[in-house]
Amino acid sequence: VIPPPVIHIESYSEDSISFSLKMTTNIKVSGYVVNIYWTFDSHRQEKRTLVIEGEKSIQKVANLTAHTPYEISAWAKTELGDSPLSFVHVVTGGTRPVPPSLKAKAINQTAVECSWTGPRNVIYGIFYATSFLELYRSPHNSTTSAHNATVLVQRDEQYLFLV
């Protein structure tokens, strides 16, 4: 029986999490697959996947959001197959940023100018879809460090936007 890996949170700050991975077995480990999940504005679950080579590992994941719950799941790739999943939860430190104030204005039938307020030197995600269900499950999206973006859309459709 292959046991799940042990995920230990080494440290965390307002924008990063450091964790270690190890196995409590003599089975040879070739690497790990780690998924980091968080929920954006209660509408969209985001995920970042790391593929890590080797038996023991300490990882630092940066560019995270302050005061946000994160779930880390991992499984080991071994000579006998993949291990079961293990999970840990951690909330980053600091104060969560105030949500930006978004304005969206149609430029023509296929372009929408989005602009918003918020802090400088951060990355913003722009999410848009034609329904709440699509906005939650599979929105169109892009990222930018600016405070505005022009989004190309299909003509004769109504869109919902999040920043």
N, C-alpha and C positions, 0 to 999 in steps of 0.2 A: 504494500500500500504506500502510495506517495503522499506525504503530508503536505498541507498548504505551506507556503513560505511565511515567515514572520516579518511583518512590516513594523518597524519601530520609528516613531517620529523623533528625530534627533533635535530639531529646533524649528521654529516658525517665526515669521515677522509679519508685517502688514502686507508684504508683496512677494513672499517666498515661503516654501516649505522644504526642509531637508529631512530625508528619511533613509533608513538602511533596510536592506533586504538580506535575509539569510534563510537557509534550510536547516532543520533539526534532524538531518538524516545523513547517511553515508552515500546516498545515491548521487552520482555525478550530475551536476547542474551545468547546462551550457548557457543559460541565460534566463531572463525574466521578461514578461510583458506586463506593463503597468498602465492602467487607465486612471486618469484623474478627472472626476466629474464635478460640475457645479451647475447651479441653476441661475440663469440670467433673467432677472426681473420677473420671476415666477412664470415666465412664458416659454422659455427655451432652455433645455438642458444642453450644456456644452461639454465637450470631452477633449482631452489631450492624451495621446497614446505615446508611450516611450517603449522602445525595444532595447533591452540592456543585455550586453554580452558578458559572460563570466559568472563565477559562482557567488561571490560576495560583492555587495555594491552599496555605496552611499551616493544618493542622488540629491541634487538641489533643483527644484522647479521654481523658476522666477516669473516675473510679469503677471502676478496674481493680483486680485482685488482685495483691499483691506476689509476686515470684518465680514468675511464670506465663508460659509460652510463648504468644505471640500470633502469628497469621498475618494479615497485611494484604494484601488483594487489591484491585486497582482497574482500572477501564477508563474510557476517555474517551468522551464523547458528542461527535461531531464533525459537521460539515456533510456529510461523506461516509458517515456511519454510525458504528457503535461500533468501538472499537479492540479488539485482543486484550487479555487479562488480563496484569497483572504482579503479582508477589508479593514480599513481604519477610517475614522472621521476626524477632521481637525478644522477649527475655525481660525482663519488668519487674524492677526492682531490689528490694532488701530481702529479708525473710524471709517465706516463705509462712505464712499463719496456720494454726494448729493446727485440724484439722477439729473441728467441734462434736460433742459427745456427745449423741445423740438418744434420747429416750424417747417412745414412742407408746402411748397407752392408749385403748381404745374407751370412749366415753361411753355410746353406745347403738348400735343397728344401722346408723345412717347418719352418725355423727359420731365422729371420732378427735381426741383432744387430743394435739398434738405439743409437746414442750418440749425445750430443749437448752441446753447451756452454751456460752459463747464470749464474745468481746470485745463491748463496748458500742459504740454509734455506728457500726455497719456494717449493711449490708443482707444479709439472709439469704434464700436461695431454698429453698422447700419443694417437693420433687418427689415424686410418688407415682403408682403404676401397679399393675396386677394381675399383671404379669409382668416379668422382667428385660428382655425384648425391647422391651416397651412403655415401660419406664423409660428405656431408651436412646434409642428412636426418637421417641416422642411422649408424654412423661409429662404428667399434669396438674401444674400448678405455680402458685405464688403467691409473693410476696415480702413481707417485713416487716422492720422494724428491732427488733421485740420478740424475746423469747426463748421465745415460745410462740404457737401458733395452733391454732384448731379447724378441721379439714378435713372437709368433707362428702363422703361416699362412697356408693356403691351398696350396698344391703343384700345379704347372702349372698355377698360376695366377700372374698377375702383380698388385702391390699395390701402393697406394698413402699414404704418411705419413705426419702428422702434429705434432708438439710439441708446 
